[in-house]
Structures are given as structure tokens and as C-alpha cells.
């Protein structure tokens, strides 16, 4: 008998399946027919594959060079290159860690609610023929493409944290902390939220593209780090204004462009539904820019470029978990709400409590992520054009969202605290005062971003 799995197309397989009663006595033939039908029922669309490869590159673009330039413009001239180096080395290191053990820890096939296990260490069992499921039954994409897409999320998340302790932390400490933090915080939370066996996934928490996994996670780690490491020398006395709002604007714009890969790419397919996170990424961000600028104009008398860029990022952060649940009107409402709340933390709360979150990672990513996660529940019903059906309970879903936020904050906060302490006891967290005053570009890297 010929090898049915290799020779049957879909129509032939279905015809053979219909003939199963006549072939019932030949169990080998029956088994081959059943396997053939199962295999051809999984389809891979070239458009989906091309889109997901493009989305993956767009998310990399968010970090390199988007985040690097955004953060670099916000620090002082003497620390510009240090931020570029931190983003560059974190990107490279996280790519290697991801394929060594990160992918397995997050998506290794374990039934544990907390981690993915060891089944795919060093990408064991992954081949060009292996596939990853999408949100449509029977539609798949290459597993290598899924691995690469998720890898870019693992790259940008720890890179976000460095903005909280910019201008004062040892380069070796940054790399060691990121390696540990990704292993014990990022990978478990990614598994809990996005894997079918995950704790928060099975609670019913909605996080389409990473409000908890990326932004709350990074924001909480940033706050813990800023408090432990302490303020920069001269904080409140020296001029610590951004050295280049031009570069910050360029970096923020690159983040916005790349974010379409982040949000729309998280649908894993190029279909009609992909248009929803796509348009939401436009309008929520636009609303947040307008909202932040309006608040500044009312409270300070002038709307600043720094404020517009901050509103841009706040809107992007807030819509990230909600982009596949809210309708465009709900997305605009979320964008209008998030900026005043983030502004409060950036302009008031931070100074009230005296912590030096250098580039407002907690105030924008942490708080914006919390607002977005809760807003996913509040505005996800049909009243605001969301995906919630007739039986959707905004209050019930928001309670679940709040529980997911709480788990993320507690897990990340406690583990990050331990890891910061461990790094401090081994290589030390902070540079000496002379190096900090001179600037990390020269003292840590022997180079300068600019030459007069």
C-alpha cells in the first residue's frame, strides 16, 4: 500500500476517510488515512508567515534603535552612549538566553501553571517542519517564527527597566540582573499569562500583547530598583534635563511604528481581526498624546515635546493588553484616561515619595500597564464596541484583571528585590561617585557619544 500521508491531498484524504468502512480490516491503511486527514487539516498561509516575520522585525525595531534612542535622548550627554550600550548588549544577550532556556521556560509544554519546563531547552525538537498554533483552529505558523516573535518581547522587556536606574549603575550589574530577572520573573510570567497551562491564562485574564507580561513587569522591577539604588548624585540640584529632545522624539516615533508589530502581530495571523489591534494602536496613542498635552497646557501653561512623547508611550502601553478586546471608541477613551494618571505619577507622586525613577519607567510603563489591564475589563464590552458578548460582565472581568495585576506585582516585586540584593552582594549595583560625576560613557566604556 502506498504511503497515504505523503501522497494524499485534502480532497483525496477526505475521500479515503469516507471509504474507511470498506478498509476497516486493514488497520495500517486506516491509521494512515486518519493521520493524513489530521495533518492536512492544519494549514499554513504564506501571508500569515510573511506578516509574522515582518511583525517580528518591527518589534526588534522598537528596541534597536527605538528604545535606545528614546532613552538616550532623555539622559545627560555624558551618559548617552552607556544607554545605547545597555540596550545593545541586553538585546544580544536575551536572544541567546531565549533560545538556550527562555523559550522552554515560557512555552516548553509543561502542564505547570508557573513555568514551561525543560522540554525545549536549546530548542530541542524544533525543526523547520514544526509548527505553532494560532487563534484559529487548524491554522498554524512555523515554530521558528513564533520563537523569534516571542524572542523580541523577551528582548525589550528587560531593556525597559534600565531607564529607572540610568546614569548610575554598573554595566556588569545591568547584564547580570537582566539575565537573572528574565529567568525568574519574565519567563514565568509569560508562561502564566500566555501559555494554555498558565495560572493567569486559566483564571481568564486578558492580555493580548503584554500589559502584565511586559509593562507592569518592567515597571515594578524599575520601581524596586530605583528605590534600592537611590537617587542620582545632584538630584534636585543639578540640571538633569534631557540632552536631546530631537533624539527622544525620533526614538518615540520608532517605538510607535514598531508597536504595530507588537500589538497587531500578537494576533499571529494576517486576517480581518488583525485590523482591530492595528487601528486601536493608532487611535489610543493619538488620544493619549492629546490628553497629556492638554493636561500640561492646563497645569503648566505650555505643552512640551517631552510631554507629547510621554503621552505617546503611555497610550501605547495602555492599549497593549486591551488592543484585541476594545473597540476603537473604547481605545480612544482608554488613551484619554491613561495620560492624566501617568502624569500624576511622573510629576507628583515620584517627587512626593522621593524615588529617582530616572526616565519614568514605573510612572509610564508600570502605571500605564495597570490602567490598560483594568481598562481591558472595564471597556471590553459591546457598549464601547468591544469584543465582549451579551453575557460579558465588565465588573467580573475587571476583578479578574485586577487579580492578574496583583499576581504580577507581587511576583515581580518580591523576586526583583531578591535579585537586586544578590547582584549587589556579588558585583555591586552602583558605580563609585567619581565615575558617576564624570559620566558612564567614559568611565564604563572608554568612549563618548559626542566629540566637540
FIDO-26800 format. One record per residue (C-alpha): residue in one letter; x, y, z. Coordinates in steps of 0.001 Angstrom, whole numbers, always signed. Layout:
<rs>
+-----+---------+---------+---------+
| res |    east |   north |      up |
+-----+---------+---------+---------+
|   A |       X |       Y |       Z |
...
+-----+---------+---------+---------+
</rs>
This chain:
<rs>
+-----+---------+---------+---------+
| res |    east |   north |      up |
+-----+---------+---------+---------+
|   X |      +0 |      +0 |      +0 |
|   X |   +1406 |   +3455 |    -874 |
|   X |   +2294 |   +5924 |   +1895 |
|   X |   -1021 |   +7767 |   +2207 |
|   X |    +413 |  +10542 |   +4427 |
|   X |   +2751 |  +11681 |   +1645 |
|   X |    +504 |  +11348 |   -1359 |
|   X |   -2998 |  +12382 |    -360 |
|   X |   -4228 |  +15929 |    -789 |
|   X |   -7133 |  +17205 |   +1263 |
|   X |   -9809 |  +16009 |   -1144 |
|   X |   -8204 |  +12596 |   -1550 |
|   X |   -7786 |  +12253 |   +2197 |
|   X |  -11433 |  +13031 |   +2801 |
|   X |  -12466 |  +10558 |    +122 |
|   X |  -10279 |   +7906 |   +1681 |
|   X |  -11770 |   +8692 |   +5068 |
|   X |  -15236 |   +8101 |   +3617 |
|   X |  -14062 |   +4690 |   +2449 |
|   X |  -12873 |   +3698 |   +5909 |
|   X |  -15627 |   +1090 |   +6483 |
|   X |  -14504 |    -842 |   +3406 |
|   X |  -10897 |    -691 |   +4529 |
|   X |  -11578 |   -1467 |   +8156 |
|   X |   -9892 |   -4839 |   +8009 |
|   X |   -6548 |   -3253 |   +7062 |
|   X |   -5678 |   -1356 |  +10257 |
|   X |   -2454 |     +56 |   +8791 |
|   X |   -4381 |   +1735 |   +5998 |
|   X |   -6930 |   +3103 |   +8458 |
|   X |   -4236 |   +4574 |  +10655 |
|   X |   -2509 |   +6227 |   +7692 |
|   X |   -5783 |   +7722 |   +6460 |
|   X |   -6619 |   +9127 |   +9891 |
|   X |   -3154 |  +10640 |  +10226 |
|   X |   -3379 |  +12106 |   +6731 |
|   X |   -6694 |  +13793 |   +7463 |
|   X |   -5300 |  +15205 |  +10724 |
|   X |   -2197 |  +16551 |   +9006 |
|   X |   -3884 |  +18204 |   +6054 |
|   X |   -6414 |  +19813 |   +8403 |
|   X |   -3576 |  +22028 |   +9648 |
|   X |   -2930 |  +24775 |   +7154 |
|   X |    -147 |  +27330 |   +6898 |
|   X |    -782 |  +30515 |   +4958 |
|   X |   +2158 |  +32291 |   +3336 |
|   X |    +548 |  +35624 |   +4132 |
|   X |    +451 |  +34791 |   +7844 |
|   X |   +4081 |  +33711 |   +7782 |
|   X |   +5218 |  +36821 |   +5913 |
|   X |   +3250 |  +39073 |   +8267 |
|   X |   +4652 |  +37416 |  +11389 |
|   X |   +8222 |  +37717 |  +10134 |
|   X |   +7555 |  +41404 |   +9435 |
|   X |   +5959 |  +41888 |  +12863 |
|   X |   +8993 |  +40277 |  +14486 |
|   X |  +11328 |  +42722 |  +12781 |
|   X |   +9061 |  +45602 |  +13817 |
|   X |   +9273 |  +44570 |  +17487 |
|   X |  +13068 |  +44364 |  +17242 |
|   X |  +12948 |  +47873 |  +15736 |
|   X |  +11245 |  +49016 |  +18949 |
|   X |  +14386 |  +48207 |  +20933 |
|   X |  +17075 |  +48661 |  +18315 |
|   X |  +17153 |  +51556 |  +17717 |
|   X |  +13799 |  +52889 |  +19022 |
|   X |  +14091 |  +52446 |  +22788 |
|   X |  +17846 |  +53046 |  +22698 |
|   X |  +17392 |  +56482 |  +21095 |
|   X |  +14322 |  +57328 |  +23193 |
|   X |  +16183 |  +56637 |  +26440 |
|   X |  +19452 |  +58033 |  +25111 |
|   X |  +17912 |  +61406 |  +24362 |
|   X |  +16433 |  +61590 |  +27868 |
|   X |  +19732 |  +61242 |  +29742 |
|   X |  +22557 |  +63738 |  +30000 |
|   X |  +25197 |  +63917 |  +27273 |
|   X |  +27826 |  +62138 |  +29378 |
|   X |  +25612 |  +59047 |  +29696 |
|   X |  +24159 |  +58794 |  +26189 |
|   X |  +26456 |  +56051 |  +24965 |
|   X |  +26014 |  +53997 |  +28137 |
|   X |  +22289 |  +53720 |  +27470 |
|   X |  +22918 |  +52703 |  +23862 |
|   X |  +25347 |  +50025 |  +25061 |
|   X |  +22947 |  +48691 |  +27672 |
|   X |  +20148 |  +48315 |  +25123 |
|   X |  +22502 |  +46729 |  +22582 |
|   X |  +24029 |  +44170 |  +24938 |
|   X |  +20696 |  +43323 |  +26566 |
|   X |  +19270 |  +42633 |  +23106 |
|   X |  +22126 |  +40332 |  +22161 |
|   X |  +22227 |  +38519 |  +25497 |
|   X |  +18467 |  +37968 |  +25654 |
|   X |  +18391 |  +36439 |  +22175 |
|   X |  +20901 |  +33799 |  +23233 |
|   X |  +19221 |  +33188 |  +26605 |
|   X |  +15837 |  +32859 |  +24903 |
|   X |  +16913 |  +30040 |  +22600 |
|   X |  +19001 |  +28339 |  +25321 |
|   X |  +16339 |  +28157 |  +28042 |
|   X |  +13897 |  +31073 |  +27882 |
|   X |  +11567 |  +29613 |  +25256 |
|   X |  +11389 |  +26333 |  +27135 |
|   X |  +10731 |  +28041 |  +30481 |
|   X |   +7872 |  +30028 |  +28917 |
|   X |   +6435 |  +27677 |  +26272 |
|   X |   +8097 |  +24310 |  +26842 |
|   X |   +4889 |  +22287 |  +27013 |
|   X |   +4740 |  +21749 |  +30761 |
|   X |   +1365 |  +21423 |  +32456 |
|   X |   +2637 |  +23528 |  +35352 |
|   X |    +741 |  +26790 |  +35944 |
|   X |   +4035 |  +28570 |  +36696 |
|   X |   +6641 |  +27576 |  +34100 |
|   X |   +7009 |  +25762 |  +30809 |
|   X |   +9510 |  +23125 |  +31910 |
|   X |  +12684 |  +21785 |  +30321 |
|   X |  +11177 |  +20109 |  +27266 |
|   X |  +12533 |  +22602 |  +24729 |
|   X |  +15908 |  +23551 |  +26203 |
|   X |  +18232 |  +24669 |  +23389 |
|   X |  +15163 |  +24426 |  +21108 |
|   X |  +15117 |  +20645 |  +21427 |
|   X |  +12694 |  +19076 |  +18963 |
|   X |  +12152 |  +22272 |  +16966 |
|   X |  +12637 |  +21854 |  +13208 |
|   X |  +11639 |  +23781 |  +10069 |
|   X |   +8636 |  +21456 |   +9885 |
|   X |   +7379 |  +22027 |  +13442 |
|   X |   +4509 |  +24457 |  +13875 |
|   X |   +2890 |  +26690 |  +16447 |
|   X |    -850 |  +27152 |  +16817 |
|   X |   -2642 |  +30434 |  +16177 |
|   X |   -6022 |  +31616 |  +17422 |
|   X |   -7802 |  +29911 |  +14524 |
|   X |   -8321 |  +26150 |  +14781 |
|   X |   -6229 |  +24342 |  +12192 |
|   X |   -4182 |  +27404 |  +11185 |
|   X |    -506 |  +27279 |  +12130 |
|   X |   +2728 |  +29196 |  +11632 |
|   X |   +6317 |  +27886 |  +11676 |
|   X |   +7518 |  +27349 |  +15240 |
|   X |  +10788 |  +29093 |  +14438 |
|   X |   +8833 |  +32228 |  +13508 |
|   X |   +6799 |  +32062 |  +16726 |
|   X |  +10018 |  +31609 |  +18723 |
|   X |  +11599 |  +34629 |  +17059 |
|   X |   +8487 |  +36767 |  +17575 |
|   X |   +8323 |  +35964 |  +21279 |
|   X |  +12085 |  +36470 |  +21498 |
|   X |  +11706 |  +40137 |  +20585 |
|   X |   +9296 |  +40583 |  +23507 |
|   X |  +11876 |  +38997 |  +25797 |
|   X |  +14417 |  +41469 |  +24423 |
|   X |  +12528 |  +44708 |  +25004 |
|   X |  +11027 |  +43956 |  +28424 |
|   X |  +14241 |  +43949 |  +30496 |
|   X |  +15629 |  +46754 |  +28342 |
|   X |  +12755 |  +48938 |  +29566 |
|   X |  +13928 |  +48529 |  +33161 |
|   X |  +17280 |  +50267 |  +32636 |
|   X |  +15564 |  +53641 |  +32324 |
|   X |  +14791 |  +53629 |  +36044 |
|   X |  +18417 |  +53494 |  +37198 |
|   X |  +20065 |  +55143 |  +34201 |
|   X |  +23253 |  +57156 |  +34761 |
|   X |  +24393 |  +55358 |  +37936 |
|   X |  +24537 |  +51554 |  +37654 |
|   X |  +27474 |  +49323 |  +36752 |
|   X |  +27361 |  +47811 |  +33288 |
|   X |  +28177 |  +44335 |  +34657 |
|   X |  +25369 |  +44684 |  +37209 |
|   X |  +22866 |  +45531 |  +34482 |
|   X |  +23727 |  +42430 |  +32474 |
|   X |  +23765 |  +40087 |  +35478 |
|   X |  +20465 |  +41431 |  +36789 |
|   X |  +18796 |  +41116 |  +33381 |
|   X |  +19946 |  +37504 |  +32973 |
|   X |  +18583 |  +36585 |  +36400 |
|   X |  +15418 |  +38670 |  +36141 |
|   X |  +14414 |  +37263 |  +32778 |
|   X |  +14874 |  +33727 |  +34105 |
|   X |  +12983 |  +34067 |  +37366 |
|   X |  +10455 |  +36813 |  +36549 |
|   X |   +9846 |  +37341 |  +32829 |
|   X |   +9721 |  +33732 |  +31636 |
|   X |   +7384 |  +32540 |  +34437 |
|   X |   +5008 |  +35490 |  +33998 |
|   X |   +4968 |  +34973 |  +30214 |
|   X |   +4037 |  +31347 |  +30821 |
|   X |   +1350 |  +32240 |  +33373 |
|   X |    -323 |  +34726 |  +31032 |
|   X |    +140 |  +33343 |  +27507 |
|   X |    +534 |  +29579 |  +27803 |
|   X |   -2569 |  +27389 |  +27823 |
|   X |   -1472 |  +25804 |  +31107 |
|   X |    -619 |  +29134 |  +32741 |
|   X |   -2128 |  +30293 |  +36024 |
|   X |   -3421 |  +33657 |  +34823 |
|   X |   -4500 |  +32285 |  +31440 |
|   X |   -6753 |  +29786 |  +33165 |
|   X |   -8091 |  +32460 |  +35504 |
|   X |   -9457 |  +34138 |  +32384 |
|   X |   -7142 |  +37162 |  +32449 |
|   X |   -6999 |  +39069 |  +29143 |
|   X |   -3619 |  +40365 |  +28000 |
|   X |   -3485 |  +40480 |  +24232 |
|   X |     +50 |  +41817 |  +23762 |
|   X |   +1739 |  +42213 |  +27139 |
|   X |    +298 |  +44652 |  +29672 |
|   X |   +1192 |  +42377 |  +32575 |
|   X |   +3988 |  +40398 |  +30945 |
|   X |   +5898 |  +43384 |  +29587 |
|   X |   +4860 |  +46711 |  +31082 |
|   X |   +3696 |  +46033 |  +34636 |
|   X |   +6521 |  +43520 |  +34971 |
|   X |   +9167 |  +46002 |  +33832 |
|   X |   +7576 |  +48900 |  +35714 |
|   X |   +7541 |  +47130 |  +39077 |
|   X |  +11129 |  +45942 |  +38660 |
|   X |  +12065 |  +49504 |  +37744 |
|   X |  +10441 |  +50946 |  +40883 |
|   X |  +12163 |  +48423 |  +43149 |
|   X |  +15496 |  +49199 |  +41513 |
|   X |  +15097 |  +52963 |  +41723 |
|   X |  +14301 |  +52773 |  +45452 |
|   X |  +17118 |  +50343 |  +46293 |
|   X |  +19816 |  +52070 |  +44262 |
|   X |  +18881 |  +55564 |  +45381 |
|   X |  +18814 |  +58889 |  +43546 |
|   X |  +21486 |  +60213 |  +41228 |
|   X |  +24157 |  +62469 |  +42707 |
|   X |  +22940 |  +66042 |  +42481 |
|   X |  +19277 |  +65089 |  +42141 |
|   X |  +17181 |  +68192 |  +42823 |
|   X |  +20224 |  +70456 |  +42490 |
|   X |  +21889 |  +69793 |  +39144 |
|   X |  +20297 |  +70234 |  +35748 |
|   X |  +19217 |  +66748 |  +34666 |
|   X |  +17071 |  +67730 |  +31710 |
|   X |  +17117 |  +65525 |  +28595 |
|   X |  +20111 |  +66358 |  +26446 |
|   X |  +18336 |  +65813 |  +23109 |
|   X |  +14590 |  +66004 |  +22718 |
|   X |  +15199 |  +65504 |  +18998 |
|   X |  +16553 |  +62001 |  +19585 |
|   X |  +13829 |  +61301 |  +22125 |
|   X |  +11182 |  +62245 |  +19554 |
|   X |  +12863 |  +60079 |  +16911 |
|   X |  +13046 |  +57146 |  +19331 |
|   X |   +9438 |  +57550 |  +20464 |
|   X |   +8267 |  +57640 |  +16849 |
|   X |  +10195 |  +54446 |  +16137 |
|   X |   +8520 |  +52858 |  +19138 |
|   X |   +5097 |  +53773 |  +17759 |
|   X |   +5887 |  +52329 |  +14338 |
|   X |   +7338 |  +49150 |  +15818 |
|   X |   +4392 |  +48795 |  +18197 |
|   X |   +2155 |  +47735 |  +15314 |
|   X |   +4220 |  +44564 |  +15166 |
|   X |   +3897 |  +44267 |  +18928 |
|   X |     +93 |  +44599 |  +19024 |
|   X |   -1207 |  +43525 |  +15620 |
|   X |   +1443 |  +40819 |  +15437 |
|   X |    +118 |  +39276 |  +18630 |
|   X |   -2883 |  +38017 |  +16658 |
|   X |    -395 |  +35617 |  +14985 |
|   X |   -2306 |  +35832 |  +11686 |
|   X |   -2941 |  +38318 |   +8894 |
|   X |   -6723 |  +38257 |   +8867 |
|   X |   -9700 |  +40526 |   +9465 |
|   X |   -9336 |  +40514 |  +13236 |
|   X |   -5740 |  +41771 |  +12951 |
|   X |   -7238 |  +45083 |  +11868 |
|   X |   -8687 |  +45648 |  +15362 |
|   X |   -5400 |  +45863 |  +17317 |
|   X |   -3976 |  +47662 |  +14285 |
|   X |   -6433 |  +50565 |  +14365 |
|   X |   -6507 |  +50633 |  +18175 |
|   X |   -2753 |  +51197 |  +18195 |
|   X |   -3347 |  +54332 |  +16136 |
|   X |   -6251 |  +55908 |  +17946 |
|   X |   -5465 |  +55110 |  +21584 |
|   X |   -1975 |  +56557 |  +21153 |
|   X |   -3291 |  +59664 |  +19427 |
|   X |   -5810 |  +60240 |  +22225 |
|   X |   -3117 |  +59857 |  +24880 |
|   X |    -862 |  +62412 |  +23171 |
|   X |   -3711 |  +64915 |  +23056 |
|   X |   -4634 |  +64178 |  +26653 |
|   X |   -1101 |  +64591 |  +28043 |
|   X |    -545 |  +67805 |  +26117 |
|   X |   -3877 |  +69186 |  +27335 |
|   X |   -3028 |  +68405 |  +30966 |
|   X |    +356 |  +70105 |  +30613 |
|   X |   -1172 |  +73150 |  +28954 |
|   X |   -3716 |  +73484 |  +31770 |
|   X |   -1314 |  +72895 |  +34669 |
|   X |   +1946 |  +74353 |  +33344 |
|   X |    +744 |  +76820 |  +30753 |
|   X |   +2710 |  +75106 |  +27970 |
|   X |   +2557 |  +71768 |  +26212 |
|   X |   +6039 |  +70249 |  +25862 |
|   X |   +7607 |  +67847 |  +23385 |
|   X |   +8666 |  +65706 |  +26334 |
|   X |   +5030 |  +65557 |  +27403 |
|   X |   +3830 |  +64628 |  +23911 |
|   X |   +6426 |  +61838 |  +23711 |
|   X |   +5456 |  +60647 |  +27191 |
|   X |   +1785 |  +60619 |  +26218 |
|   X |   +2661 |  +58682 |  +23088 |
|   X |   +4336 |  +55931 |  +25095 |
|   X |   +1626 |  +55961 |  +27783 |
|   X |   -1053 |  +55419 |  +25155 |
|   X |    +902 |  +52604 |  +23536 |
|   X |   +1429 |  +50934 |  +26896 |
|   X |   -2231 |  +51186 |  +27923 |
|   X |   -3632 |  +49793 |  +24690 |
|   X |   -1192 |  +46863 |  +24631 |
|   X |   -3237 |  +44462 |  +26816 |
|   X |   -6535 |  +45832 |  +25506 |
|   X |   -5923 |  +46101 |  +21766 |
|   X |   -7643 |  +42820 |  +20914 |
|   X |  -10611 |  +43381 |  +23231 |
|   X |  -11634 |  +47046 |  +22934 |
|   X |  -13308 |  +48715 |  +20000 |
|   X |  -11812 |  +51941 |  +18600 |
|   X |  -14107 |  +54139 |  +20731 |
|   X |  -13063 |  +52271 |  +23861 |
|   X |   -9437 |  +52592 |  +22785 |
|   X |   -9780 |  +56369 |  +22467 |
|   X |  -11386 |  +56538 |  +25904 |
|   X |   -8555 |  +54496 |  +27384 |
|   X |   -5991 |  +56788 |  +25746 |
|   X |   -7679 |  +59884 |  +27131 |
|   X |   -7734 |  +58408 |  +30648 |
|   X |   -4220 |  +56990 |  +30894 |
|   X |   -2226 |  +60187 |  +30337 |
|   X |   -3557 |  +62219 |  +33297 |
|   X |   -2982 |  +59240 |  +35607 |
|   X |    +582 |  +58699 |  +34370 |
|   X |   +1224 |  +62447 |  +34534 |
|   X |    +195 |  +62412 |  +38197 |
|   X |   +2767 |  +59736 |  +38993 |
|   X |   +5508 |  +61321 |  +36899 |
|   X |   +5020 |  +64914 |  +38064 |
|   X |   +3693 |  +64494 |  +41610 |
|   X |   +3902 |  +61056 |  +43200 |
|   X |   +7545 |  +60453 |  +42303 |
|   X |   +8637 |  +63721 |  +43908 |
|   X |   +6338 |  +63239 |  +46875 |
|   X |   +7956 |  +59900 |  +47751 |
|   X |  +11468 |  +60923 |  +46713 |
|   X |  +12460 |  +57999 |  +44492 |
|   X |  +14531 |  +58713 |  +41388 |
|   X |  +12970 |  +56771 |  +38538 |
|   X |  +15278 |  +58472 |  +36052 |
|   X |  +13221 |  +58029 |  +32881 |
|   X |   +9825 |  +57344 |  +34495 |
|   X |   +9633 |  +53644 |  +33721 |
|   X |   +7259 |  +52939 |  +36603 |
|   X |   +5241 |  +56125 |  +36102 |
|   X |   +4557 |  +55354 |  +32437 |
|   X |   +5048 |  +51630 |  +31850 |
|   X |   +4028 |  +50357 |  +35274 |
|   X |   +1073 |  +52677 |  +35820 |
|   X |     +94 |  +52716 |  +32145 |
|   X |    +146 |  +48917 |  +32117 |
|   X |   -2102 |  +48760 |  +35192 |
|   X |   -4555 |  +51245 |  +33669 |
|   X |   -4565 |  +49261 |  +30429 |
|   X |   -5073 |  +45918 |  +32165 |
|   X |   -8022 |  +47223 |  +34183 |
|   X |   -9390 |  +49126 |  +31201 |
|   X |   -9410 |  +45873 |  +29220 |
|   X |  -12096 |  +44630 |  +31584 |
|   X |  -13974 |  +47891 |  +32052 |
|   X |  -14277 |  +48884 |  +28389 |
|   X |  -14214 |  +45459 |  +26753 |
|   X |  -17989 |  +45095 |  +26433 |
|   X |  -20227 |  +45911 |  +23494 |
|   X |  -21151 |  +49297 |  +25000 |
|   X |  -17779 |  +50635 |  +23842 |
|   X |  -17589 |  +48493 |  +20707 |
|   X |  -15544 |  +45786 |  +22418 |
|   X |  -15490 |  +42050 |  +21828 |
|   X |  -17493 |  +41124 |  +24928 |
|   X |  -20720 |  +39308 |  +24066 |
|   X |  -24165 |  +39509 |  +25632 |
|   X |  -23018 |  +37621 |  +28700 |
|   X |  -19934 |  +39799 |  +29210 |
|   X |  -19564 |  +41200 |  +32722 |
|   X |  -17359 |  +44286 |  +32838 |
|   X |  -17152 |  +44165 |  +36639 |
|   X |  -16429 |  +40441 |  +36723 |
|   X |  -13717 |  +40690 |  +34063 |
|   X |  -12167 |  +43714 |  +35741 |
|   X |  -11909 |  +41769 |  +39005 |
|   X |  -10058 |  +39022 |  +37134 |
|   X |   -7816 |  +41659 |  +35534 |
|   X |   -7080 |  +43142 |  +38967 |
|   X |   -6148 |  +39705 |  +40288 |
|   X |   -3731 |  +39232 |  +37375 |
|   X |   -2212 |  +42651 |  +38061 |
|   X |   -1832 |  +41739 |  +41736 |
|   X |    -104 |  +38431 |  +40981 |
|   X |   +2287 |  +40172 |  +38599 |
|   X |   +3130 |  +42935 |  +41084 |
|   X |   +3748 |  +40532 |  +43961 |
|   X |   +5764 |  +38008 |  +41946 |
|   X |   +7850 |  +40628 |  +40184 |
|   X |   +8294 |  +42859 |  +43244 |
|   X |   +9476 |  +40156 |  +45613 |
|   X |  +11704 |  +38277 |  +43166 |
|   X |  +13202 |  +41512 |  +41793 |
|   X |  +14054 |  +42628 |  +45327 |
|   X |  +15925 |  +39382 |  +45971 |
|   X |  +17750 |  +39577 |  +42648 |
|   X |  +18852 |  +43201 |  +43141 |
|   X |  +20231 |  +42257 |  +46546 |
|   X |  +22031 |  +39251 |  +45073 |
|   X |  +23620 |  +41335 |  +42331 |
|   X |  +24652 |  +43975 |  +44863 |
|   X |  +26351 |  +41336 |  +47019 |
|   X |  +28264 |  +39894 |  +44051 |
|   X |  +29345 |  +42590 |  +41584 |
|   X |  +27795 |  +45655 |  +43255 |
|   X |  +24989 |  +47699 |  +41760 |
|   X |  +26236 |  +51246 |  +41704 |
|   X |  +29324 |  +52899 |  +40228 |
|   X |  +31515 |  +54985 |  +42510 |
|   X |  +30699 |  +58656 |  +42951 |
|   X |  +33631 |  +59898 |  +40835 |
|   X |  +32591 |  +57706 |  +37905 |
|   X |  +29014 |  +58872 |  +38210 |
|   X |  +30032 |  +62523 |  +38175 |
|   X |  +32311 |  +62029 |  +35174 |
|   X |  +29687 |  +60062 |  +33288 |
|   X |  +29314 |  +56410 |  +32380 |
|   X |  +30262 |  +56857 |  +28742 |
|   X |  +33941 |  +57353 |  +29540 |
|   X |  +34214 |  +55507 |  +32837 |
|   X |  +32337 |  +52354 |  +31788 |
|   X |  +33050 |  +52189 |  +28064 |
|   X |  +36020 |  +54452 |  +27311 |
|   X |  +34081 |  +56270 |  +24618 |
|   X |  +31962 |  +59363 |  +24228 |
|   X |  +28727 |  +59757 |  +22314 |
|   X |  +29779 |  +63196 |  +21116 |
|   X |  +33077 |  +64928 |  +20416 |
|   X |  +33385 |  +68697 |  +20485 |
+-----+---------+---------+---------+
</rs>
